[in-house]
């Protein structure tokens, strides 16, 4: 029980701050998931032999995921500025 309490951040009591905090946590979760997928795709490219077509498809998907991750980072920064 103590471990769960230690990991969970305390949410502010204010309604607006609470909503912003929840949005920030949601964006951070999405960013982590995109980062996880990017790491998996990178590992696949490094460890296995893929055809040129598969390589091109994976590279374009990874570029899209990197752009998505950057978007999440910018949104998180904006939300944190609004929260302060």
C-alpha positions in Angstrom: 0.0 0.0 0.0 2.8 2.4 0.9 4.4 1.9 -2.6 1.1 2.8 -4.3 0.7 5.9 -2.3 4.3 6.9 -2.9 4.0 6.5 -6.7 0.7 8.4 -7.1 1.2 12.2 -7.1 -1.3 14.2 -5.1 -3.7 16.1 -7.4 -4.5 19.7 -6.6 -7.9 20.4 -5.1 -8.9 23.1 -7.5 -11.1 22.1 -10.4 -9.2 23.8 -13.2 -5.8 22.7 -11.9 -7.1 19.2 -11.4 -8.3 19.1 -15.0 -5.0 20.4 -16.3 -3.1 17.9 -14.2 -5.2 15.0 -15.6 -4.6 16.2 -19.1 -0.8 16.4 -18.4 -0.8 12.9 -17.0 -2.8 11.6 -20.1 -0.4 13.3 -22.5 2.6 11.9 -20.6 1.1 8.4 -20.8 0.6 8.8 -24.6 4.1 10.1 -25.0 5.5 7.1 -23.1 3.6 4.7 -25.3 4.8 6.3 -28.5 8.3 6.2 -27.1 7.9 2.5 -26.3 6.7 1.7 -29.8 9.6 3.8 -31.3 12.1 1.8 -29.2 10.6 -1.5 -30.4 10.7 -0.4 -34.1 14.3 0.7 -33.7 15.2 -2.7 -32.1 13.5 -4.5 -34.9 15.4 -2.6 -37.5 18.7 -3.1 -35.8 18.3 -6.8 -34.9 16.6 -8.3 -38.0 17.0 -8.3 -41.7 14.0 -6.8 -43.3 13.3 -6.2 -46.9 13.9 -2.8 -48.4 10.1 -2.2 -48.7 9.6 -3.1 -45.0 12.5 -0.9 -44.1 11.0 2.1 -46.0 7.6 1.5 -44.4 9.1 1.3 -40.9 11.2 4.4 -41.4 8.2 6.4 -42.5 6.1 5.1 -39.5 9.0 5.9 -37.1 9.2 9.5 -38.6 5.4 9.9 -38.0 5.7 8.6 -34.4 8.6 10.9 -33.7 6.5 13.9 -34.9 3.7 12.7 -32.7 6.0 12.4 -29.7 7.3 16.0 -30.4 3.7 17.2 -30.5 2.9 15.5 -27.1 6.0 17.2 -25.6 4.9 20.6 -26.9 1.4 20.1 -25.6 2.7 18.9 -22.2 4.8 22.1 -21.9 1.9 24.3 -22.8 -0.3 22.6 -20.2 2.3 22.9 -17.6 2.6 26.6 -18.3 -1.2 27.0 -18.0 -1.1 25.1 -14.7 1.4 27.5 -13.2 
